[in-house]
Amino acid sequence: MRDLPRRGASEVGTWSAFRPPLADLGSWLGDLDKLFGRPTLGAESGRSQVPQLHVSRTDEGYRVTADLPGFAEGDVKLDAHAGVLTLSGQRTTGNWEEHAAVRRERSSMRFATSVRLPEDANIDTVAGKLTDGVLTISISHKPEVKPRQIKIQAT
């Protein structure tokens, strides 16, 4: 019995009828990011370094969550100003020169992202908690402003 080439070994660099037409789109986008100097997570990933945010409305206010694996509390900064919440951070992976790496997929990372908060979000109550690589930000609603009834006196 003869040895058959591994699946995909003959497809490298060529188009295949069995391969989805947009299968390489991620690596092409990563190449464009590198060309224009935008940061990427890894050499082959082509993903942006900005963590994805999930914003939800609760009865008490709003909750924002972001996945930040490998980040410590001191690596993350949270600012709220003029109705905009800004999350930024930086993670370093250590000195690679000390070790003879066989494979390196982790890299240092820096990011900043902002989200405009709804009108009824009270930015004075923003609080963040980082647990197991997940940042949870809580923002309460502004106290409801009710019209005040003014009694008119006759003279």
C-alpha positions as CSV (number, residue, x, y, z in Angstrom):
1,M,0.0,0.0,0.0
2,R,1.4,3.4,-0.9
3,D,1.6,6.4,1.3
4,L,-1.0,9.0,0.5
5,P,-0.3,12.7,1.0
6,R,-1.9,14.3,4.0
7,R,-5.1,16.1,3.3
8,G,-4.3,19.7,2.4
9,A,-0.7,19.0,1.7
10,S,-1.2,19.4,-2.1
11,E,-3.6,22.4,-1.6
12,V,-1.0,24.8,-0.1
13,G,-1.0,27.9,-2.2
14,T,-3.5,26.6,-4.8
15,W,-7.2,26.9,-5.2
16,S,-9.3,23.8,-4.5
17,A,-12.9,23.0,-5.5
18,F,-13.4,21.5,-2.1
19,R,-12.2,24.5,-0.1
20,P,-14.6,27.4,0.6
21,P,-13.9,30.4,-1.5
22,L,-13.4,32.7,1.5
23,A,-11.3,30.3,3.6
24,D,-8.2,32.5,3.4
25,L,-10.0,35.8,4.1
26,G,-8.8,35.9,7.7
27,S,-5.1,35.6,6.8
28,W,-5.6,38.2,4.0
29,L,-7.1,40.6,6.4
30,G,-4.3,39.9,8.8
31,D,-1.8,40.7,6.0
32,L,-3.6,44.0,5.4
33,D,-3.5,44.9,9.1
34,K,0.3,44.3,9.1
35,L,0.7,46.3,5.9
36,F,-1.1,49.3,7.3
37,G,0.5,49.0,10.8
38,R,-2.6,47.9,12.7
39,P,-1.9,45.6,15.6
40,T,-2.8,41.9,15.5
41,L,-2.9,39.3,18.3
42,G,-0.6,36.8,16.6
43,A,1.4,36.5,13.5
44,E,-1.1,34.1,11.9
45,S,-4.4,35.0,13.6
46,G,-5.2,38.2,11.8
47,R,-7.6,39.2,14.7
48,S,-7.6,42.6,16.1
49,Q,-6.2,43.2,19.6
50,V,-9.3,44.9,20.8
51,P,-11.3,42.8,23.1
52,Q,-15.0,42.4,22.2
53,L,-17.4,44.0,24.5
54,H,-20.9,42.8,25.5
55,V,-23.2,45.6,26.7
56,S,-26.5,44.6,28.3
57,R,-29.2,46.5,30.1
58,T,-30.3,45.3,33.6
59,D,-33.0,46.5,36.0
60,E,-30.3,48.3,38.0
61,G,-28.4,49.8,35.1
62,Y,-25.9,48.5,32.5
63,R,-23.4,45.7,32.5
64,V,-20.4,45.6,30.2
65,T,-18.3,42.4,30.0
66,A,-15.0,41.9,28.2
67,D,-12.7,38.8,27.9
68,L,-9.2,39.7,29.0
69,P,-7.3,36.5,29.4
70,G,-3.8,36.9,30.9
71,F,-4.4,40.4,32.2
72,A,-3.9,41.3,35.8
73,E,-5.8,44.0,37.6
74,G,-2.9,46.5,37.2
75,D,-2.8,45.9,33.4
76,V,-6.3,47.3,32.8
77,K,-7.5,50.9,32.9
78,L,-11.1,52.1,32.9
79,D,-12.1,55.7,32.3
80,A,-15.6,57.3,32.0
81,H,-15.9,60.9,30.8
82,A,-18.7,62.8,29.0
83,G,-20.8,59.7,28.4
84,V,-18.0,57.6,27.0
85,L,-16.5,54.5,28.7
86,T,-12.9,53.8,27.6
87,L,-11.2,50.5,28.4
88,S,-7.5,50.2,27.8
89,G,-4.7,47.8,28.8
90,Q,-1.4,46.3,28.2
91,R,0.0,42.8,28.7
92,T,3.6,41.7,28.4
93,T,4.6,38.1,28.0
94,G,8.1,38.3,29.4
95,N,11.6,38.3,27.9
96,W,11.8,35.8,25.0
97,E,15.5,36.3,24.7
98,E,16.1,34.2,27.9
99,H,14.3,31.1,26.6
100,A,14.8,29.1,23.4
101,A,11.2,29.1,22.2
102,V,10.2,26.1,20.2
103,R,6.8,27.6,19.3
104,R,5.5,31.1,20.2
105,E,1.9,31.9,19.9
106,R,1.6,34.4,22.9
107,S,2.5,37.9,22.3
108,S,2.5,41.2,24.1
109,M,-0.7,43.1,23.6
110,R,-1.9,46.7,24.0
111,F,-5.5,47.8,23.3
112,A,-7.9,50.7,23.8
113,T,-11.6,50.7,23.0
114,S,-14.5,53.0,23.8
115,V,-18.2,52.8,23.9
116,R,-20.8,55.6,24.1
117,L,-23.1,55.0,27.1
118,P,-26.8,55.7,26.9
119,E,-28.2,59.0,28.2
120,D,-29.6,57.4,31.4
121,A,-26.2,55.8,32.5
122,N,-24.7,57.4,35.6
123,I,-21.0,57.5,35.0
124,D,-20.4,58.5,38.6
125,T,-21.2,54.9,39.6
126,V,-19.0,53.0,37.2
127,A,-17.3,50.0,38.9
128,G,-15.2,47.2,37.4
129,K,-14.2,43.7,38.6
130,L,-11.7,41.4,36.9
131,T,-12.3,37.7,37.7
132,D,-10.7,34.8,35.9
133,G,-9.9,36.9,32.9
134,V,-13.4,38.4,32.5
135,L,-13.9,42.1,33.3
136,T,-17.4,43.0,34.4
137,I,-18.3,46.7,34.5
138,S,-21.4,47.8,36.3
139,I,-23.1,51.2,35.7
140,S,-26.3,52.2,37.4
141,H,-29.1,54.3,35.9
142,K,-29.3,58.0,36.7
143,P,-31.9,58.8,39.3
144,E,-35.2,59.5,37.5
145,V,-35.8,63.2,37.3
146,K,-39.5,63.9,37.9
147,P,-41.1,67.2,37.2
148,R,-41.7,69.2,40.4
149,Q,-45.1,70.7,41.0
150,I,-44.9,74.3,42.1
151,K,-47.8,75.7,44.1
152,I,-49.0,79.1,42.9
153,Q,-50.1,81.4,45.7
154,A,-52.8,84.0,45.1
155,T,-52.2,87.5,46.7
